[in-house]
Structures are given as C-alpha cells and as structure tokens.
Amino acid sequence: MAQELDPIVEALAQARLNLNAAVEGMTTGAAASKLSDAQLSRLKALSDQNTGCQNSGCGGAEAALRDKTGIIK
C-alpha cells in the first residue's frame, strides 16, 4: 500500500514546491505592487517562511500592512 502512495506523495511534494515558488514570486518585486493589501497578506500567510503567529490569523496581516505603508503603531 505504501508503495502505491509514493507517486501521490511525490506529486504533492512537487506541487508544494511549485506553490512556494509562485508565492515567493508574487510577494516580491514588481508583482507585489500590483496586489491589493488583502491579496498580499493572504499570499504571505501561505509562505513557508510564515511560522507561528506571523500569519494573518495572528496579526501578521496588520504588521505587513504597517510595513508596506510605513505606519508605525
């Protein structure tokens, strides 16, 4: 049974790598400037670099918005 799952696990791992590359590409450089603040926050929440309470559910979206706009709280 485990051998039957190997191709599925490999496909999922490859899909995750592709998603990571897409998220990185969309959240940096010129591509990021074309996104709304909400879209950018949602994409950053998907990032592998996003751990613990750095995601949009724990206030990360607000921090990302402050960083982007230069608002200091």
Secondary structure, DSSP 8 states (H G I E B T S, - for coil): -HHHHHHHHHHHHHHHHHHHHHHHHHSSHHHHHTS-HHHHHHHHHH-TT--GGGSGGGTHHHHHHHHHHT---
